[in-house]
Amino acid sequence: MDVIERVKGLIANYLDKDGLELIDITYRREQGGMMLRLLVDTPAGVTIAECEALNKYLSETLDIENVIDERYTIEVSSPGLDRPLKTERDFARVVGQALEVNAYGPIDGKKYHEGTLIGVNKEEIVLEKEGISVVIPREKIALARLKIEVS
């Protein structure tokens, strides 16, 4: 079993107990050595204190379980507002909000779409802008994220 799968198994109960969702996890060599990076979130957002607590728990657990044999650094953080939306759960969380979507190929003649997310299921999302709806198959989405308005 690789490091990522072992880490997922070790933190699953902790995440459930604290209401955290694991968005992404990577383990790779970077300039300063091996980096174990976790992105976590909650529907209300994640706090610095929650990230610190998970980092401490994971550090202690990895030491006890002896999962990683080499020097490594752990980084736990929030994915941020502009993170890509990937899973059905990601999309369901932002129904009613404005999105930007880049498609792999043209849909209704365009690769770029923006609008309010009004529907989502396993196969597609539905955006609406100015009363016009566009259905975008999920497998055709290259990148989808919240449209952040800067004032």
Order of alpha helices (4+ residues) and beta strands (2+ residues): alpha-beta-beta-alpha-beta-alpha-beta-beta-beta-beta-beta
